[in-house]
Amino acid sequence: QVDGVDEMDNVLTDGKFIYIMSREDTYIDGQYNSEGKIQIVLAYTQEDQVDNLGLERTIYFSEFLDENTDFNPLGLYVDDERLIVVGNVWTKSCVPYSYVYYEKSEDGSTNPDGEVITEEGCYYQYESYQTQVFVFDKSDYSITPDSYTFSGYFAGTRKIGDSLYIITNEGIPYYLLDNEEADFNLDD
């Protein structure tokens, strides 16, 4: 710890609220989904008007992303005016698959005279990743225009005063050097 340098964490408090970062896993209609969220919990009681540790609000990141992206929150910062969440965003695409097979007989063996069954679906493939910073106004937890996306995978962050420092890591695609069709220049 360095005096005046703030490090992100997954649970923080500002004295009034506790901010808890987590993921919610669901399995609906054969589809597994894991969604990042922030829960904002009231941390004290005010003379019978509110319950101790009452859930104030839950922020789901899917509200701010399209259906082809997935956000994995890694940490958060809280100051007097803002809630800041840092994480990775992956763009995913569907790689279709199709299986054709014969139905099984009662003893479990393949029945070549039986009905042909075709099963189709998607394997999700993650194509690109970025570091995302969501900045929320604590007065109403609306997202502010100060939210940012950076190329590369998250490596580290620190907050000093009102400045947030982000370090990302992005590999150099050397495999494109000999590809004449690729728009790649090592000097760039």
GUKOL-427109 format. One record per residue: residue in three letters; x, y, z of N, C-alpha, C, CB in turn; residue number from 1. Coordinates in steps of 0.001 Angstrom, whole numbers, plus 500000, padded with zeros to 6 digits. Atoms other than C-alpha are relative to their C-alpha. Glycine has a CB too. Example, Ala and Ser with C-alpha at 12.3 -4.5 7.8 and 13.67 -1.06 7.14 Angstrom:
GUKOL-427109
{"ALA"; {500890; 498810; 500000}; {512300; 495500; 507800}; {500900; 501200; 500000}; {499008; 500027; 501246}; 1};
{"SER"; {499180; 498810; 499940}; {513670; 498940; 507140}; {499230; 501090; 500730}; {500414; 500462; 498585}; 2};
END
This chain:
GUKOL-427109
{"GLN"; {500841; 498816; 500000}; {500000; 500000; 500000}; {500882; 501241; 500000}; {499046; 500002; 501216}; 1};
{"VAL"; {499296; 498721; 500068}; {501218; 503454; 499078}; {498991; 501087; 500333}; {500653; 500236; 498584}; 2};
{"ASP"; {500906; 498936; 499585}; {499667; 506504; 500748}; {499593; 500843; 498790}; {500659; 500885; 501082}; 3};
{"GLY"; {500512; 499198; 501104}; {497441; 508349; 498251}; {499775; 499238; 498709}; {500924; 501108; 499738}; 4};
{"VAL"; {500194; 500835; 501189}; {497399; 505464; 495734}; {498944; 498951; 500323}; {501345; 499324; 499545}; 5};
{"ASP"; {501120; 500910; 499759}; {494126; 503535; 495561}; {500128; 498786; 499090}; {498643; 500716; 499768}; 6};
{"GLU"; {500007; 501237; 500778}; {493990; 499899; 494424}; {498577; 499476; 499936}; {500956; 498937; 500616}; 7};
{"MET"; {501362; 500506; 500137}; {490853; 498249; 493088}; {499814; 498769; 500867}; {499681; 499676; 498531}; 8};
{"ASP"; {500343; 501156; 499186}; {489051; 495572; 495069}; {498651; 499481; 499527}; {499971; 500359; 501522}; 9};
{"ASN"; {501293; 500527; 500430}; {485977; 493361; 494679}; {498882; 500272; 501011}; {500112; 498511; 499757}; 10};
{"VAL"; {500983; 499545; 499022}; {484212; 494589; 497856}; {500538; 501286; 500613}; {499720; 498905; 501103}; 11};
{"LEU"; {499589; 498706; 499448}; {484375; 498247; 498951}; {498812; 500662; 500688}; {500570; 500924; 498887}; 12};
{"THR"; {501067; 499222; 499377}; {482405; 500644; 501126}; {500377; 501480; 499977}; {499738; 499520; 501457}; 13};
{"ASP"; {499788; 498559; 499883}; {481966; 504398; 501158}; {499459; 500508; 501337}; {499326; 500747; 498826}; 14};
{"GLY"; {500538; 499638; 498704}; {480565; 504349; 504705}; {498486; 499877; 500053}; {500409; 501399; 500349}; 15};
{"LYS"; {501453; 500136; 500066}; {476928; 504295; 503581}; {499594; 498711; 499295}; {499387; 501200; 499284}; 16};
{"PHE"; {500315; 501185; 500789}; {476898; 501494; 500987}; {501201; 499070; 499930}; {499551; 500394; 498590}; 17};
{"ILE"; {498985; 501002; 500303}; {478821; 498280; 500446}; {499803; 499624; 498541}; {499898; 498736; 500954}; 18};
{"TYR"; {500038; 500322; 501430}; {479657; 497596; 496768}; {500661; 498636; 499835}; {500727; 501110; 499123}; 19};
{"ILE"; {499546; 501384; 500102}; {480005; 493892; 495956}; {499999; 499582; 498534}; {499102; 499052; 500847}; 20};
{"MET"; {499850; 500448; 501383}; {481308; 492647; 492605}; {499907; 498483; 499973}; {501351; 500490; 499384}; 21};
{"SER"; {500110; 501455; 500109}; {480318; 489137; 491528}; {499498; 499612; 498620}; {499064; 499441; 501084}; 22};
{"ARG"; {500580; 500533; 501234}; {479066; 486917; 488719}; {498799; 499152; 500382}; {501049; 499162; 499178}; 23};
{"GLU"; {501198; 500813; 499781}; {475650; 485280; 488477}; {499941; 498959; 498892}; {498694; 500882; 500023}; 24};
{"ASP"; {500025; 501094; 500966}; {475626; 481880; 486797}; {498593; 499452; 499891}; {500986; 498884; 500401}; 25};
{"THR"; {501319; 500575; 500247}; {472430; 480582; 485202}; {500102; 498945; 498913}; {498983; 501095; 499602}; 26};
{"TYR"; {500097; 501023; 501032}; {471486; 477589; 483084}; {498537; 499939; 499592}; {500530; 498594; 500502}; 27};
{"ILE"; {501383; 499900; 500461}; {468320; 478231; 481066}; {499898; 499423; 498592}; {499506; 501475; 500030}; 28};
{"ASP"; {500264; 500604; 501313}; {466993; 476152; 478153}; {501267; 499433; 499364}; {499376; 501031; 499064}; 29};
{"GLY"; {498794; 500632; 500528}; {470275; 474285; 477793}; {501159; 500944; 499755}; {499677; 499315; 498744}; 30};
{"GLN"; {498941; 499020; 500219}; {472334; 477491; 477653}; {500570; 500455; 501336}; {499474; 501208; 499197}; 31};
{"TYR"; {499327; 499512; 498806}; {474905; 478319; 480322}; {500315; 501477; 499796}; {501299; 499180; 500297}; 32};
{"ASN"; {499715; 498579; 500068}; {475256; 482030; 481075}; {500632; 500435; 501317}; {498712; 500815; 499701}; 33};
{"SER"; {499352; 499452; 498823}; {477572; 483804; 483482}; {500078; 501503; 499790}; {501424; 499367; 500240}; 34};
{"GLU"; {500132; 498563; 500211}; {476870; 487488; 483941}; {500601; 500769; 501166}; {498529; 500385; 499812}; 35};
{"GLY"; {499422; 499154; 498974}; {478882; 490115; 485812}; {498976; 500971; 500565}; {501184; 500758; 499446}; 36};
{"LYS"; {500937; 499075; 499368}; {477040; 492262; 488319}; {500664; 500683; 501191}; {498717; 499262; 500446}; 37};
{"ILE"; {499612; 499288; 498793}; {477501; 494775; 491129}; {498751; 500103; 500871}; {500608; 501425; 499673}; 38};
{"GLN"; {501093; 499819; 499053}; {475273; 494669; 494198}; {500370; 501144; 500931}; {499714; 498687; 500803}; 39};
{"ILE"; {499798; 498846; 499134}; {474893; 497862; 496210}; {499095; 499801; 501204}; {499694; 501362; 499255}; 40};
{"VAL"; {500710; 500367; 498785}; {473880; 497168; 499803}; {500123; 501125; 501017}; {500545; 498675; 500580}; 41};
{"LEU"; {499987; 498992; 498950}; {472895; 499714; 502461}; {500689; 499406; 501224}; {498552; 500481; 500345}; 42};
{"ALA"; {499130; 500558; 498969}; {475413; 499296; 505265}; {499633; 500396; 501414}; {501390; 500406; 499739}; 43};
{"TYR"; {500361; 499596; 498640}; {473608; 500838; 508259}; {498496; 500186; 500126}; {500725; 501295; 500389}; 44};
{"THR"; {501434; 499846; 499732}; {470173; 501296; 509873}; {499699; 501440; 500371}; {499540; 499045; 501128}; 45};
{"GLN"; {500436; 498634; 499679}; {468342; 504641; 510070}; {498667; 499930; 500732}; {499876; 500876; 498707}; 46};
{"GLU"; {501187; 499958; 499156}; {465807; 504525; 512956}; {498755; 499355; 499395}; {499696; 501404; 500328}; 47};
{"ASP"; {501137; 500798; 500464}; {463494; 501800; 511605}; {499502; 500346; 498598}; {498878; 500153; 500955}; 48};
{"GLN"; {500469; 499663; 501350}; {463162; 503375; 508134}; {500562; 499063; 498936}; {500376; 501430; 499662}; 49};
{"VAL"; {499413; 500938; 500958}; {465471; 500931; 506349}; {500586; 498821; 500753}; {501087; 500690; 499131}; 50};
{"ASP"; {499426; 501192; 499383}; {466705; 497439; 507047}; {501516; 500041; 499909}; {499457; 498726; 499332}; 51};
{"ASN"; {498555; 500143; 500006}; {470286; 496810; 507969}; {500399; 499055; 498867}; {500515; 499476; 501371}; 52};
{"LEU"; {499515; 500781; 501137}; {472160; 495441; 504970}; {498930; 499748; 498950}; {500544; 498688; 500479}; 53};
{"GLY"; {501029; 500115; 501025}; {469189; 496041; 502668}; {500584; 500227; 498611}; {498871; 500992; 500266}; 54};
{"LEU"; {499528; 499870; 501378}; {469862; 495539; 498946}; {499385; 501246; 499370}; {499649; 498733; 499168}; 55};
{"GLU"; {500442; 498743; 500601}; {469650; 498984; 497339}; {499783; 499847; 498492}; {501024; 501109; 500276}; 56};
{"ARG"; {500068; 500112; 501454}; {470321; 498072; 493714}; {500980; 498930; 499522}; {500307; 501365; 499326}; 57};
{"THR"; {499082; 500909; 500687}; {471877; 495485; 491413}; {500213; 500538; 498596}; {499447; 498529; 499969}; 58};
{"ILE"; {499649; 499547; 501348}; {473692; 496592; 488263}; {500491; 498788; 499227}; {501089; 501140; 500030}; 59};
{"TYR"; {499578; 501076; 500896}; {473910; 493974; 485494}; {500682; 500636; 498796}; {498785; 499105; 499558}; 60};
{"PHE"; {499249; 499393; 501097}; {476528; 494752; 482852}; {499412; 499689; 498634}; {501427; 499539; 500043}; 61};
{"SER"; {500642; 500314; 501273}; {474465; 493095; 480126}; {499111; 501149; 499529}; {499177; 498717; 500124}; 62};
{"GLU"; {500812; 498833; 500371}; {472351; 496291; 480209}; {500775; 500965; 499094}; {499527; 500737; 501263}; 63};
{"PHE"; {499164; 499030; 500713}; {475278; 498163; 478634}; {500753; 499391; 498826}; {500984; 500622; 500953}; 64};
{"LEU"; {499264; 500705; 501044}; {476568; 495561; 476169}; {499025; 499334; 499042}; {500958; 498956; 500611}; 65};
{"ASP"; {500872; 500735; 500911}; {475170; 493895; 473080}; {500101; 498501; 500301}; {500375; 500294; 498516}; 66};
{"GLU"; {500098; 501427; 499672}; {474311; 490190; 473087}; {501224; 499196; 499583}; {498783; 499413; 499348}; 67};
{"ASN"; {498817; 500721; 500452}; {477589; 489227; 471392}; {501240; 500323; 500817}; {500259; 500307; 498558}; 68};
{"THR"; {498858; 499689; 499143}; {479789; 490464; 474218}; {499767; 499461; 501401}; {500251; 501517; 500046}; 69};
{"ASP"; {500048; 500481; 498628}; {480586; 489192; 477676}; {500977; 500839; 500807}; {500342; 498469; 500092}; 70};
{"PHE"; {499160; 499171; 499145}; {481967; 491329; 480498}; {500341; 499236; 501273}; {499299; 501337; 500336}; 71};
{"ASN"; {499531; 500620; 498778}; {484066; 489901; 483314}; {500565; 501090; 500903}; {501063; 498902; 499703}; 72};
{"PRO"; {499476; 498955; 499120}; {484407; 492471; 486128}; {501175; 499470; 500807}; {498900; 500524; 500940}; 73};
{"LEU"; {498798; 500408; 499277}; {487828; 492354; 487777}; {500205; 500775; 501292}; {501205; 500169; 499121}; 74};
{"GLY"; {499821; 499208; 498792}; {487665; 495125; 490353}; {499257; 501308; 499903}; {501470; 500255; 500260}; 75};
{"LEU"; {500723; 498731; 500002}; {486115; 498399; 491392}; {500667; 501009; 500924}; {498545; 499786; 500419}; 76};
{"TYR"; {499593; 498862; 499195}; {486848; 501803; 492854}; {498737; 500760; 500390}; {501012; 500921; 499228}; 77};
{"VAL"; {501104; 499164; 499557}; {484510; 504014; 494859}; {500595; 501280; 500572}; {499103; 499261; 501056}; 78};
{"ASP"; {499634; 498737; 499374}; {484955; 507698; 495608}; {498715; 500756; 500327}; {500939; 500847; 499073}; 79};
{"ASP"; {501191; 499246; 499582}; {482568; 510478; 496655}; {498937; 500095; 498912}; {500399; 501390; 500424}; 80};
{"GLU"; {500939; 499760; 501093}; {480966; 510864; 493218}; {499800; 498826; 499051}; {500454; 501164; 499223}; 81};
{"ARG"; {500020; 501028; 501038}; {481714; 507730; 491195}; {500180; 498587; 500549}; {501073; 500282; 498988}; 82};
{"LEU"; {499729; 501420; 499863}; {481575; 503968; 491138}; {500661; 499597; 498689}; {498679; 499151; 500303}; 83};
{"ILE"; {499223; 500350; 501202}; {484218; 502680; 488699}; {500236; 498494; 500013}; {501372; 500787; 499945}; 84};
{"VAL"; {499825; 501442; 500113}; {484289; 499077; 487485}; {500917; 499717; 498817}; {498628; 499274; 499832}; 85};
{"VAL"; {499016; 500344; 501026}; {487228; 497653; 485518}; {499890; 498505; 499720}; {501455; 500386; 500446}; 86};
{"GLY"; {500059; 501414; 500348}; {487103; 494373; 483611}; {500352; 499756; 498552}; {498631; 499450; 500287}; 87};
{"ASN"; {499721; 500392; 501378}; {487559; 492512; 480365}; {498701; 499749; 499252}; {500892; 498748; 499958}; 88};
{"VAL"; {501133; 500238; 500893}; {485101; 492435; 477464}; {500474; 499091; 498880}; {499418; 501343; 499431}; 89};
{"TRP"; {499712; 500901; 501108}; {485096; 489556; 474973}; {498888; 500101; 498977}; {500163; 498544; 500490}; 90};
{"THR"; {500964; 500088; 501080}; {483394; 489609; 471605}; {499903; 498528; 499621}; {500412; 500898; 498770}; 91};
{"LYS"; {500170; 501412; 500309}; {481912; 486214; 470874}; {499207; 499834; 498710}; {499301; 499273; 501158}; 92};
{"SER"; {500744; 500300; 501216}; {480640; 484661; 467688}; {499598; 498536; 500025}; {500838; 500326; 498731}; 93};
{"CYS"; {500526; 501356; 500071}; {478684; 481534; 466888}; {500727; 499232; 498908}; {498478; 500010; 499740}; 94};
{"VAL"; {499445; 500930; 500979}; {480520; 478687; 465172}; {498988; 498861; 499920}; {501469; 499485; 500402}; 95};
{"PRO"; {501067; 501003; 500067}; {477688; 476470; 463913}; {500552; 498577; 499943}; {499117; 500256; 498786}; 96};
{"TYR"; {499652; 501409; 500099}; {477843; 472723; 464328}; {498737; 499217; 499659}; {500646; 499480; 501324}; 97};
{"SER"; {501117; 500877; 500338}; {475684; 469901; 463081}; {500464; 498563; 500181}; {499490; 500252; 498537}; 98};
{"TYR"; {499723; 501423; 499811}; {475689; 466267; 464239}; {498871; 499203; 499351}; {500141; 499644; 501523}; 99};
{"VAL"; {500978; 500909; 500575}; {473951; 463543; 462289}; {500329; 498606; 500528}; {500014; 500048; 498420}; 100};
{"TYR"; {499777; 501347; 499479}; {473521; 460146; 463909}; {498685; 499213; 499960}; {500567; 500055; 501450}; 101};
{"TYR"; {501171; 500870; 499958}; {471166; 457193; 464088}; {499528; 499887; 501441}; {500317; 498594; 499405}; 102};
{"GLU"; {500508; 500209; 498645}; {468878; 456709; 467040}; {500533; 498675; 500528}; {498442; 500021; 500028}; 103};
{"LYS"; {499492; 501220; 499354}; {469970; 454055; 469523}; {498854; 499008; 500200}; {500677; 500334; 501369}; 104};
{"SER"; {500999; 501014; 499697}; {468167; 450771; 469976}; {499893; 499875; 501520}; {500368; 498625; 499341}; 105};
{"GLU"; {500252; 500110; 498567}; {466863; 449756; 473415}; {501207; 499486; 500764}; {498823; 499096; 500248}; 106};
{"ASP"; {498829; 500532; 499295}; {470079; 447890; 474258}; {501195; 500953; 499942}; {500393; 498653; 499411}; 107};
{"GLY"; {498937; 498986; 500039}; {472147; 451048; 473566}; {500885; 499942; 498772}; {500853; 499867; 501200}; 108};
{"SER"; {499172; 500088; 501197}; {473667; 449894; 470286}; {499410; 500893; 498899}; {500110; 498525; 499514}; 109};
{"THR"; {500447; 499166; 501107}; {473473; 451942; 467106}; {499045; 499207; 499118}; {501204; 500517; 499178}; 110};
{"ASN"; {501017; 500647; 500816}; {470440; 451149; 464988}; {500021; 500647; 498615}; {498582; 500113; 500661}; 111};
{"PRO"; {499903; 499372; 501321}; {471308; 451861; 461319}; {498679; 500041; 499243}; {501016; 499275; 499172}; 112};
{"ASP"; {501312; 499956; 500637}; {467704; 451152; 460356}; {499086; 501012; 500676}; {499357; 498623; 500024}; 113};
{"GLY"; {500834; 499081; 499237}; {466433; 453684; 462887}; {499971; 501389; 499379}; {500492; 500085; 501430}; 114};
{"GLU"; {500170; 498625; 500466}; {465572; 457319; 462502}; {501334; 500749; 500050}; {498939; 500733; 500849}; 115};
{"VAL"; {498806; 499156; 500026}; {468370; 459717; 461492}; {499689; 501268; 500792}; {500439; 500340; 498521}; 116};
{"ILE"; {500203; 498828; 499144}; {468714; 462461; 464074}; {501066; 501037; 499680}; {500045; 499611; 501511}; 117};
{"THR"; {499075; 498890; 500255}; {470273; 465835; 463298}; {499890; 500977; 501159}; {499690; 500712; 498630}; 118};
{"GLU"; {499946; 499041; 498903}; {471362; 468099; 466113}; {500854; 501180; 499544}; {500579; 499347; 501311}; 119};
{"GLU"; {499270; 498806; 500425}; {472402; 471671; 465364}; {500087; 500988; 501151}; {499322; 500654; 498776}; 120};
{"GLY"; {499841; 499001; 498952}; {473671; 474480; 467522}; {501213; 500876; 499748}; {500117; 499330; 501358}; 121};
{"CYS"; {498856; 499089; 500087}; {476493; 476911; 468241}; {501034; 499670; 501060}; {499545; 501454; 500145}; 122};
{"TYR"; {498907; 499887; 499045}; {479867; 476727; 469845}; {500353; 501476; 500003}; {501251; 499072; 499625}; 123};
{"TYR"; {499640; 498587; 499956}; {480706; 480197; 471073}; {501509; 500130; 500039}; {499360; 500702; 501220}; 124};
{"GLN"; {498569; 499772; 500136}; {484140; 481362; 470076}; {500267; 501463; 500340}; {500507; 499643; 498555}; 125};
{"TYR"; {499646; 498636; 499620}; {485711; 484410; 471681}; {501101; 500494; 499081}; {500445; 500074; 501485}; 126};
{"GLU"; {499095; 499544; 501048}; {487432; 486461; 469004}; {500920; 501131; 500420}; {499214; 500430; 498826}; 127};
{"SER"; {499159; 498877; 499620}; {488703; 489621; 470603}; {499704; 500369; 501440}; {499776; 501210; 499063}; 128};
{"TYR"; {500206; 499576; 498621}; {489155; 491041; 474032}; {500505; 501422; 500160}; {500713; 499047; 500991}; 129};
{"GLN"; {499648; 498628; 499707}; {489395; 494524; 475406}; {499859; 500221; 501499}; {499117; 500992; 499199}; 130};
{"THR"; {500190; 499596; 498614}; {489665; 496214; 478774}; {498934; 501086; 500005}; {501344; 500502; 500653}; 131};
{"GLN"; {501114; 499064; 499929}; {486476; 498069; 479702}; {499987; 500655; 501376}; {498650; 499285; 499716}; 132};
{"VAL"; {500166; 499261; 498750}; {486053; 500777; 482342}; {498619; 500639; 499973}; {501130; 501084; 500191}; 133};
{"PHE"; {501322; 499399; 499843}; {482481; 501575; 483392}; {500068; 501009; 501138}; {498907; 498912; 500276}; 134};
{"VAL"; {500042; 498965; 498975}; {482024; 504834; 485312}; {498531; 500342; 500242}; {500828; 501275; 499575}; 135};
{"PHE"; {501380; 499724; 499615}; {478736; 505293; 487190}; {499949; 501216; 500913}; {499370; 498777; 500695}; 136};
{"ASP"; {500272; 498864; 499120}; {477402; 508484; 488780}; {499274; 499444; 501225}; {499142; 501124; 499270}; 137};
{"LYS"; {500591; 500583; 498794}; {476651; 507542; 492400}; {498669; 500638; 500395}; {500965; 500124; 501144}; 138};
{"SER"; {501276; 499380; 499625}; {473702; 509960; 492633}; {498808; 499193; 499511}; {499921; 501411; 499446}; 139};
{"ASP"; {501104; 500815; 500519}; {471540; 507680; 490444}; {500494; 498715; 499321}; {499173; 500819; 499012}; 140};
{"TYR"; {499350; 501174; 500589}; {473974; 504952; 489267}; {499787; 499903; 498493}; {499486; 498741; 500663}; 141};
{"SER"; {500045; 499983; 501469}; {473619; 506026; 485660}; {501435; 499940; 499488}; {499256; 501284; 499455}; 142};
{"ILE"; {498672; 500074; 500597}; {476534; 505307; 483384}; {500353; 501375; 499435}; {500061; 498900; 498886}; 143};
{"THR"; {499582; 498675; 500439}; {478542; 508419; 482555}; {500709; 499917; 498657}; {500913; 500651; 501045}; 144};
{"PRO"; {499237; 500003; 501256}; {480181; 509469; 479281}; {501480; 499697; 500217}; {499856; 501342; 499302}; 145};
{"ASP"; {498592; 500249; 499694}; {483497; 508840; 481065}; {500347; 498516; 500012}; {500349; 500609; 501334}; 146};
{"SER"; {499682; 501417; 500092}; {483348; 505080; 480367}; {500894; 499773; 498787}; {498708; 499140; 499908}; 147};
{"TYR"; {498961; 500152; 501026}; {486241; 503782; 478258}; {500216; 498540; 499639}; {501314; 500614; 500478}; 148};
{"THR"; {499574; 501308; 500463}; {487355; 500804; 476200}; {501423; 500116; 499493}; {499055; 499451; 498898}; 149};
{"PHE"; {498596; 500008; 500402}; {491037; 499971; 475721}; {500303; 498686; 499304}; {500938; 500208; 501220}; 150};
{"SER"; {499613; 501253; 500644}; {492577; 497437; 473375}; {500905; 499223; 500951}; {500716; 500262; 498633}; 151};
{"GLY"; {499134; 500853; 499195}; {494294; 494505; 475018}; {499334; 499469; 501257}; {501227; 500750; 500377}; 152};
{"TYR"; {500467; 500697; 498807}; {493841; 492332; 478044}; {500475; 500749; 501240}; {500501; 498531; 500019}; 153};
{"PHE"; {499685; 499271; 498782}; {493796; 493922; 481504}; {501257; 499446; 500675}; {498819; 499946; 500962}; 154};
{"ALA"; {498787; 500402; 499278}; {497158; 493875; 483315}; {500064; 500632; 501385}; {501244; 500382; 499199}; 155};
{"GLY"; {499940; 499363; 498689}; {496813; 496386; 486160}; {499380; 501381; 499978}; {501432; 500087; 500480}; 156};
{"THR"; {500576; 498670; 499892}; {495359; 499647; 487438}; {500290; 500585; 501377}; {498486; 499958; 499737}; 157};
{"ARG"; {499905; 499248; 498751}; {495799; 502305; 490138}; {499228; 501303; 499810}; {501502; 500273; 500403}; 158};
{"LYS"; {500708; 498720; 500026}; {493811; 505423; 491032}; {500711; 500947; 500956}; {498486; 499831; 500388}; 159};
{"ILE"; {499364; 498965; 499192}; {495522; 508567; 492289}; {499172; 501265; 499824}; {501511; 500229; 499586}; 160};
{"GLY"; {500900; 498851; 500094}; {493122; 511404; 493092}; {498883; 499705; 499019}; {500765; 501265; 499574}; 161};
{"ASP"; {501028; 500199; 501026}; {490795; 511795; 490088}; {500533; 499299; 498760}; {499404; 501327; 499606}; 162};
{"SER"; {499397; 500650; 501172}; {493182; 510000; 487691}; {500046; 498490; 500187}; {501421; 500545; 499746}; 163};
{"LEU"; {499970; 501456; 500003}; {492797; 506331; 486847}; {501029; 499558; 498970}; {498588; 499395; 499690}; 164};
{"TYR"; {498949; 500493; 500878}; {495823; 504564; 485342}; {499707; 498542; 499667}; {501406; 500154; 500659}; 165};
{"ILE"; {500324; 501344; 500483}; {495209; 501454; 483234}; {501196; 499461; 499221}; {498712; 500012; 499110}; 166};
{"ILE"; {498957; 500679; 500773}; {497800; 498983; 481922}; {499353; 498791; 499341}; {501226; 499576; 500907}; 167};
{"THR"; {500526; 501156; 500727}; {496797; 496506; 479225}; {501148; 499291; 499300}; {498910; 500428; 498975}; 168};
{"ASN"; {499003; 500825; 500664}; {498678; 493759; 477438}; {499389; 499501; 498699}; {500465; 498808; 500909}; 169};
{"GLU"; {500504; 500450; 501296}; {498250; 493058; 473750}; {501141; 499353; 499237}; {499384; 501179; 499188}; 170};
{"GLY"; {498965; 500714; 500737}; {500205; 490477; 471811}; {500183; 500554; 498593}; {499665; 498525; 499932}; 171};
{"ILE"; {499714; 499589; 501379}; {501876; 491320; 468515}; {499754; 498787; 499099}; {501486; 500542; 499847}; 172};
{"PRO"; {500329; 501154; 500853}; {500444; 489079; 465760}; {501098; 499734; 498946}; {498643; 500235; 499296}; 173};
{"TYR"; {498875; 500257; 500900}; {503788; 487999; 464266}; {499630; 499071; 498848}; {501153; 499408; 500777}; 174};
{"TYR"; {500411; 500930; 501041}; {502003; 485296; 462262}; {499498; 500727; 498752}; {498921; 499072; 500529}; 175};
{"LEU"; {500465; 499237; 501163}; {500741; 488086; 459957}; {501149; 500572; 499165}; {499099; 501128; 500457}; 176};
{"LEU"; {498854; 499414; 500715}; {504270; 489124; 458876}; {500113; 499491; 498564}; {501291; 499697; 500749}; 177};
{"ASP"; {499840; 500584; 501336}; {504355; 486738; 455921}; {498698; 499889; 499230}; {500620; 498643; 500111}; 178};
{"ASN"; {501294; 500062; 500651}; {500684; 487112; 455033}; {499819; 501260; 499151}; {498852; 499854; 501046}; 179};
{"GLU"; {500076; 498856; 500917}; {500479; 489350; 451947}; {498631; 500667; 500008}; {500335; 499558; 498591}; 180};
{"GLU"; {501348; 499441; 499988}; {496724; 489833; 452351}; {499705; 500793; 501275}; {498984; 498888; 499843}; 181};
{"ALA"; {500247; 499321; 498726}; {497000; 491122; 455934}; {500524; 501424; 499960}; {500651; 499232; 501157}; 182};
{"ASP"; {499586; 498602; 499877}; {497176; 494838; 456612}; {500783; 500126; 501316}; {498750; 500987; 499965}; 183};
{"PHE"; {499192; 500025; 498783}; {500028; 494463; 459119}; {501401; 500483; 499690}; {500041; 498584; 500611}; 184};
{"ASN"; {498662; 499467; 500141}; {503222; 496423; 459472}; {500618; 500001; 501391}; {499993; 501438; 499359}; 185};
{"LEU"; {499371; 500120; 498697}; {505584; 495609; 462336}; {500390; 501367; 500566}; {501224; 499104; 499907}; 186};
{"ASP"; {499634; 498660; 499512}; {506704; 499254; 462537}; {498809; 500693; 500649}; {500542; 500864; 498848}; 187};
{"ASP"; {501195; 499396; 499393}; {503105; 500293; 463273}; {499728; 499417; 501358}; {498785; 499808; 499110}; 188};
END
